[in-house]
Structure formats: C-alpha cells, structure tokens
Amino acid sequence: MNRRAFLKSGVAAVAAPVIVPRHVLGGEGYTAPSEKITLGGIGIGGIGHPQLKSCAEVGFEVVALCDVDDNHAKKTYDRFPQARRYRDFRELLSVEKDRVDAIYCGTPDHTHALITLAALRAKKHVCCVKPLTRTLEECKLVVEAAKKVGTATQVTASPWTGETGCRVMELLEAGVIGEVREIHLWSDRPKWPQGMTAYPTNTDPIPETFDWKLWQGPAEERPFTSEWAKESNVPDLVSASWGGRAVYHPFNFRGWTAYGTGSLGDMGCHYVNIPYRALKLRYPTRVMATSTRAYSIAYPLASVVTYDFPAREGLPACQLFWYDGGLRPPVLPKELDGQKLPDGGALYIGSKGVMLNDQVVTPSLVEKAAAVPKTLVRRGHTFQEWLTACKGGEKAGCDFEWASYITDFVLLGNLAIQTGKPVAFDPEAMKVTNNPAADALIRQPYHNGWKLEAV
Ligand SMILES: NC(=O)c1ccc[n+]([C@@H]2O[C@H](COP(=O)([O-])OP(=O)(O)OC[C@H]3O[C@@H](n4cnc5c(N)ncnc54)[C@H](O)[C@@H]3O)[C@@H](O)[C@H]2O)c1
C-alpha cells in the first residue's frame, strides 16, 4: 500500500499516535507531515552541489551522499559532513535501505535511468535532474515504474508552476494574443564542445580518486581521457568554470551521444516546460531538423528543429521551432524591431499579437494584458514542491509523468537531428513509423553487465 492509499484507508488515523519506525508503517515510507524526509544524493559534484543545498534549505535532511569522483564531490561532502559517503549508488541504496526516504540523482544523462529505476525499485521518492533519461525506452520504463511504485517524483526542469509559467497560462487562456499557431524557443547552448568527428586518441591514467568504470555505467567501455590534448582541434572549448578542456568528465559529457543529449537535451526541457503546459502540447505528429554536420558520436554545433503539433482540446494545430548553437528565429515580428533578444527564450506568435516569455509585446495589447487577473496559485520551487509531495501533499509540477512529455520532446528532436530525416513517432507502439534509423535509436544497448529492467 503506498502512502496515499495508506492515508485514504484510514489506517493512518489509528496508527498515528503510535511511535514505530517509519519503515514499519505501511512499508513504503509513511511520513508524518512534521517529520524530516531523509535524503540521499547521488551525483553531487556538479549541479548536485547547489541543488542539495536547496533541498536542505527547504527541509530535507541530507544523510547520505554518493559520487564517483572524490575531488569533484568534495565541496558537497564538506557542506554535509555528517552524511555517510559512498562511491557506488547500489551500495548506498542497499546500506541506507531503511534510513533514506528519498533519492536525488544529479549524474550525467546516461545514468539517470539506472539510478532512478534502482531508487524506485527500493520504493524511494525520487528527484532527477533533467532530462529524465537519455533514450525513449528508458523514459517509458522510468515513468511506468514511478506509476507502479507511487512515490513522489520530480524533475528539475525550470518549473511551469512559478510566476512566469502561471502568467503565460493566464494570458494565453484569456486570449490576449489570440490563437497561437507558432512558438519559437532558442538557447545559446552549447557551452561545451559539440561537433566532434572522433573520440580523442590520447589516454590518461585514471586518478585513484575517480571511478571511471562506474562513471561509464551502461555506456560502451572507452579508455579514459581527462583533457583534450593541446594540439586537438576541438570546436567550442569553453572556460574552466564550465567544462574547460575536459573530454567527458566533468560537465562536457553533454556533447557526446553516448552520455549526453546535446543542447536540446540540456536546455530544451527548461524552455519547453511552460509552452507545453500552457498550450496543452503532448506528442508531435512530425519532427524535422536541420543542423551543422552531425556525426553519430557527437551532437552538431547548431541545429533548428521543427515540431508539428495537431489540433487539441479546442486549440489549433501549431508548429514549434527550436534553435541552438547561437541560432535565433530568422524572422521576427515587427513588434520586436530594434530589440535585442535574450540569450534564450520563448516567443509566442498569436493571431492578434505576440508574447516574449510572459510579456505581451504588441503595443495595442499591453493594457489588455495588464488587466488579466492573476488567478493561478504560484508554486515554482522545485524542491519545496517535491518535499510537499514526499509528505503526501500536492504532487510536484514536474513529476515523472509530466516530465516524460518534455523528455520525449527533446529526445524526438535529437532523433531528427541525428538522422537528418523527419520523425513520426507512435508513443503507444513506441515506434518511429517513417525512419528506421531513428527507430533503431529508441532502444540502445546496455554494456558492462548493466541491464535496463522494468520495476
Ligand atoms: N537546472 C538543472 O536542473 C540542471 C542544471 C545543470 C545540470 N543539470 C543536469 O545535471 C546532470 C549533471 O550535470 P553537471 O553539470 O552537474 O555534470 P558534472 O559532470 O559536473 O556532475 C555530475 C556529477 O555526478 C558524478 N557521477 C557521475 N556518474 C556517477 C555515478 N554513476 N554515481 C555517482 N556519481 C556519479 C560525477 O562525478 C559528478 O560529480 C546532467 O544530466 C544535467 O543535464 C540540471
């Protein structure tokens, strides 16, 4: 019986005054609203550092930490000196079985599915960084597992539940800019190397402080290279505060198809979350892409992806355009003449006017927009939402079911980028019906003894 069913059944009312360990109650982590939710963090050296601090700030109790790189994780270990430390997430889940209620996963994209599935199998609440998974098959399995287990889930995509998302929904619902048939989203990423034509040929010794085998997880085994050699001609190397000269770890895994999901995977979930919610988007009927040269091992330097969405719930069919690598919408509405676009954003083209993020920019409609009342309840704190859900309250805005739509959005775009051909996807059959090369990428092999298994 999960926590919600447990509370509904009335057993909770009887059990409440009795002090028993949480694992005894219902066996699935019953938590009184006042009780601390204990948290284990896996993949804590990059974005995991600020995000675990946020988790602690809203009230999670960080009791266990796991990372494959002692040095990269040091600042997080220092911040939570009382937390027990692990290298292998399987060991954390086994040893902490009865001591952690929730798992945060902040590893690179290619290990999200393994870790979230293992945490769900252990009946933990789970928060995973975006994108939820690296392949469509993984995404389906993770969502099915989350539904089956019934614990509280959340993905860290920029929320649709905050001020911007709620305002976009209110303005579109009020019809201020009319019917939206065109949406443009753009990002200045990548800020890491993409467009590589080959893996590096130089190798480096693996430091004792780093477990390269565990880092690779289910990916095909490769020799370790720490940094690009000086003479390497690598496009777009960035400053050390991003990934610097690192080849794979940290941060620069993003550009490789074996580990990351490119610019679209990195930023698409953030930018598409609000339009997906506000315009009730689900699966596109067709996805097309054009890009600089794409190679099977790495994402291209820049791409434009076009998504066709059918008419739905009283809304007309629309097209959504994604741009990255410094590209922007090539034709702007006259309302934006002379204006500098932000580095990333969303432009909604309506039948009556235009909106940039949550601002109506058509001068004749600005007053009308200001008069639209604020009716939606603002939430929008990723970890506060997750904590509330862990305690049996309202589910988080980007729970795994919702996150699966925006994850599939970016993964379908990548199939179109990688194959250079249109993609028509049947989500029920989990099949690309018009492009065998894209269809073959829905499911990708797991190596080194790892298995992708349903919960
Ligand atoms: N706002 C957001 O939600 C947000 C922001 C940045 C990154 N991300 C996502 O976070 C993920 C990580 O990105 P990053 O920039 O922090 O990368 P990173 O390489 O800097 O950090 C990843 C951390 O995970 C550790 N790690 C790798 N494999 C592991 C394993 N099997 N077990 C335990 N630890 C492991 C690494 O050692 C490292 O400390 C990506 O999926 C990225 O898309 C989300």
The ligand as a MOL file (V3000), in Angstrom:
LIG
                    3D

  0  0  0     0  0            999 V3000
M  V30 BEGIN CTAB
M  V30 COUNTS 44 48 0 0 0
M  V30 BEGIN ATOM
M  V30 1 N 18.9030 23.2470 -13.5340 0
M  V30 2 C 19.0490 21.9540 -13.6670 0
M  V30 3 O 18.1560 21.2150 -13.4170 0
M  V30 4 C 20.3720 21.4030 -14.1370 0
M  V30 5 C 21.4650 22.2540 -14.2290 0
M  V30 6 C 22.6810 21.7010 -14.6230 0
M  V30 7 C 22.7680 20.3430 -14.9200 0
M  V30 8 N 21.6620 19.5650 -14.8730 0 CHG=1
M  V30 9 C 21.7590 18.1340 -15.2040 0
M  V30 10 O 22.5510 17.5170 -14.1880 0
M  V30 11 C 23.2900 16.4240 -14.7320 0
M  V30 12 C 24.7480 16.5700 -14.3330 0
M  V30 13 O 25.2710 17.7660 -14.9040 0
M  V30 14 P 26.5060 18.5170 -14.2170 0
M  V30 15 O 26.7570 19.7310 -14.9810 0
M  V30 16 O 26.2640 18.6240 -12.7570 0 CHG=-1
M  V30 17 O 27.6670 17.4520 -14.5040 0
M  V30 18 P 29.0060 17.1730 -13.6800 0
M  V30 19 O 29.8050 16.2540 -14.5090 0
M  V30 20 O 29.6140 18.4610 -13.2500 0
M  V30 21 O 28.4820 16.4590 -12.3530 0
M  V30 22 C 27.9860 15.1460 -12.3370 0
M  V30 23 C 28.4020 14.5110 -11.0150 0
M  V30 24 O 27.9350 13.1670 -10.9990 0
M  V30 25 C 29.0130 12.3260 -10.6010 0
M  V30 26 N 28.7510 10.9920 -11.1540 0
M  V30 27 C 28.8640 10.5790 -12.4280 0
M  V30 28 N 28.4680 9.3050 -12.5530 0
M  V30 29 C 28.1040 8.9050 -11.3120 0
M  V30 30 C 27.6040 7.6850 -10.8060 0
M  V30 31 N 27.3990 6.6010 -11.5830 0
M  V30 32 N 27.3360 7.5990 -9.4700 0
M  V30 33 C 27.5440 8.6770 -8.6590 0
M  V30 34 N 28.0130 9.8670 -9.0990 0
M  V30 35 C 28.2860 9.9750 -10.4160 0
M  V30 36 C 30.2500 13.0000 -11.1420 0
M  V30 37 O 31.4280 12.5790 -10.5180 0
M  V30 38 C 29.9180 14.4520 -10.8520 0
M  V30 39 O 30.2710 14.8070 -9.5400 0
M  V30 40 C 23.0080 16.4400 -16.2290 0
M  V30 41 O 22.0380 15.4890 -16.5470 0
M  V30 42 C 22.4780 17.8420 -16.4970 0
M  V30 43 O 21.5830 17.9120 -17.5850 0
M  V30 44 C 20.4780 20.0570 -14.4560 0
M  V30 END ATOM
M  V30 BEGIN BOND
M  V30 1 1 1 2
M  V30 2 2 2 3
M  V30 3 1 2 4
M  V30 4 1 4 5
M  V30 5 2 4 44
M  V30 6 2 5 6
M  V30 7 1 6 7
M  V30 8 2 7 8
M  V30 9 1 8 9
M  V30 10 1 8 44
M  V30 11 1 9 10
M  V30 12 1 9 42
M  V30 13 1 10 11
M  V30 14 1 11 12
M  V30 15 1 11 40
M  V30 16 1 12 13
M  V30 17 1 13 14
M  V30 18 2 14 15
M  V30 19 1 14 16
M  V30 20 1 14 17
M  V30 21 1 17 18
M  V30 22 2 18 19
M  V30 23 1 18 20
M  V30 24 1 18 21
M  V30 25 1 21 22
M  V30 26 1 22 23
M  V30 27 1 23 24
M  V30 28 1 23 38
M  V30 29 1 24 25
M  V30 30 1 25 26
M  V30 31 1 25 36
M  V30 32 1 26 27
M  V30 33 1 26 35
M  V30 34 2 27 28
M  V30 35 1 28 29
M  V30 36 1 29 30
M  V30 37 2 29 35
M  V30 38 1 30 31
M  V30 39 2 30 32
M  V30 40 1 32 33
M  V30 41 2 33 34
M  V30 42 1 34 35
M  V30 43 1 36 37
M  V30 44 1 36 38
M  V30 45 1 38 39
M  V30 46 1 40 41
M  V30 47 1 40 42
M  V30 48 1 42 43
M  V30 END BOND
M  V30 END CTAB
M  END
